[in-house]
Amino acid sequence: MLTAAEAARTVRGVLAEQRPDGAIPWFRGHHLDPWDHVEAAMALDAAGEHDHAEAAYHWLARHQLPDGSWYSAYADGDASRPTDLARETNFCAYVAVGVWHHYLATRDETFVERLWPVVERAITFVLQLQQPGGQIGWKREADGTPVADALLTGSSSVYQALRCALALAEHRREPQPGWELAAGWLGHALRHHPELFLDKSHYSMDWYYPVLGGALRGEAARERIAADWERFVVPELGVRCVLPNPWVTGGESAELALALWAMGDAERAALILRWIRHLRADDGMYWTGYVFADAAVWPVERTAWTAGSLLLAVAALVGEEATATVFGGERLPTVLEPDCCAGATR
């Protein structure tokens, strides 16, 4: 998939996009969103660049809003220049995945002490938008209006984040039964009630994210991936981002590889990662996507988060412990569906 030298070059590419204050925008001059900022920081931890990853989390700690959220976008990672004042729930929840991942990579108790209140506030913000069926409302608008519509991809990411937040709570011996109940309802919604989510089934993320986020495992995961494999996977090239567009993307391909690895299919995971070598640039970064109908790279950009998702998928496949734990899920707290929700929503 990658030689050690190639992986190191990709890591250097991600580091080159990080600002001195710790922010990791998509690329310099573009915007930062909190989810992709965390994804890139996790890749740095997987590569052993712990000081740079920690700087990214301290950026989040310094710029968390009073309600526990972050804005959806900041110009070039400049916290004084937000460009999207909405606050998206899955963007805010993902800090829990990153903080637990960093702790597993470093065993730094001082870091956990500093970031635990950040995670608490972020999860509190997110769960205020949980809906009666267990799904998580998409966002708060700039004026504070809650959006009740839920995204399957976003809620699947929140499910993973809740389990990582619960792992942090267990580590600190600070039980959070409300989080456990919320995660149980959310998992039930993801597994049994697709009608609660906006129909985005033409996006590949809605296909594999319930597996990647850990809501589906075992036979249910295998059945879901098999059902739409031929719709989204383009042999030798990667994974389509959205149907029917003839466009494969590096980020979605690497995430599918992670999902395949998480459900025990390491062979196909490695195959997908080998396929997307055609997106690799000379500097070790990865082009966002490729329009195969026109044989054209598009858009003409190489993002830190695309490289980050690739590095995380490789880290999982080679057995890096922190990454394997947060995406494999076996060592995260077990979340049970509430007894009263069998066959029904709240």
Disulfide bonds with the S-S distance in Angstrom:
none
